[in-house]
C-alpha cells in the first residue's frame, strides 16, 4: 500500500494542473482561518486566551494523530538532525493563534484577517525575493509591489469602514 507522499511522487502532475488544484484548496483553508477567528475570539473571552489556544492545538494534535494512525507507515521525524531554525514554526503557530484570539473580539474578523494577510504577503514577498528558508528566489517586481500596496489599501479601507 502506497502512502500519499509516494503516490504524489509516482504520479507527477503538470505544474499548471497542480496550481489549479491547490489554489481552491488554499482559498478554502483561508476561509477556514476566518471561521477559526470567529470561533476563537468568543472562546478566548469565555475561557481565557491561552486556554482557547491550547484547546485548538489539542484538538488539532488529536486529529493529526488519527491521520497518522490511518495514513500508513510514515517516515518519522528526525528532530535531532534538523537545523533548529526549521522548528521555529512550532513557536510561531501558538503566537499567531493567541494574537488571533486576542484581536478578533476587539477589531473584528475582517480587520483581523486583512491585517494578517498584509503581514503574510509582505513577509512572503521578502522571503521570495531573498530566497530565505530555502525558498525559490522570485524577484520583487512592479506587479508584486502593486499587489502588496492594494492589500495595504484594503487594510486602510476596512479599518475606516
ABEGO torsion letter per residue (X at the ends): XBBAAAAAAABBBBAAAAAAAAAAAAAAAAAAAAAAAAAAAAAAAAAEAAAAAAAAAAAAAAAAAAAAAAAEBBBBBBAAABBAAAAAAAAAAAAAAAAAAAAAAAAEAAAAAAAAAAAAAAAAAAAAAAGBGGBBBBBBBAAAAAAAAAAAAAAAAAAAX
